[in-house]
Amino acid sequence: MVRRAHTDDADQAARPVELRRRTFRAALERIREVDRDDALQTINSYFGLARQATASHSDRARIANAARRRGHSVKADLTKAYRRAT
């Protein structure tokens, strides 16, 4: 049996998986408010969460922008943040 992309077991079109808006807003708020020491770990954790969603490019872009505002570098494919330059 050949499976087509974006179908569930009943061969019905499945909706793309998205982050819940409440979770996403909380992520952006936490990135803005977290201590400097914990920021990198928090940012990469939210990148990992967003990577699980199939429709997450704009969410990952907003997380990346929040990381850049904190002074971190972000990988071009929006999957990882790097330490601040010292």
N, C-alpha and C positions, 0 to 999 in steps of 0.2 A: 504494500500500500504506500503510495507516494503522498506525502502531506504537503499541502500548500501553505505558504507563509500566512500568518495571521488568521489561522482558523483554529477552532477548538475541536474537541473530540467528536462532536456531532457535525463537523464540517460546516459550522455556521461561522460567519465572519465575527471575529472577536475584536473588541475595542482595544486600542492601544492602552497600555497601563500607564497611568500618570501618578505623580505624587499628590497626596491630598494637599489642598491649598493651605489648610491649617498647619500641617507638618512643614510645608515649605516656608510659610511666613515665620514659624518658630525657628526654623533653621537660619534664616537671614538675620533675625533678631539676635539669636545666640552668637552668630559669627561676629556681629557688631559689638556685643557686650562681653565676650569671653576674655579672660586674662591673656596677656601676651604669651605666656608660657604654654597655654593650652590651645592657642588659636590654630596652629598648624594641624594638630591632631583632630580638632573639631572640624575644620574645613575639609580635610581628606575623608573624614567619616561621612560627612554629608555628600561629598562627591560619590562615594561608594553607594550610598542610599539612592542617589539620583540615577546612578548607572543601572540599577535594577529595573527602572522604568523604561519602557520603550519609547515614550514620547517625552523626552526630558531635555532636549537640547537647550531650549530657552531657559529652563530651570538651572541647568548646569552653567549657562552663560551668566546668569544673575549671581550664582554662587561665586563664580570666577571673578566677577566685578567686585563683589564684596571682599574677596581675598586680596585683590589688587589694591583696593582702598586701604587695607591693613598693611600694605607694603610687601606682600608676598608675590612671587612669580607663579604663573600657572602654565602647565603643559598645554600645547596647542590643541590637543584633542579634548580638553576640558575634563581630564580625569584625575589630575593630581596637582597639588600645590607644593611649592618648595619654600624653604626658609627665606627669611628676609635677608637682604644684603646688609652686612655690618660695616 
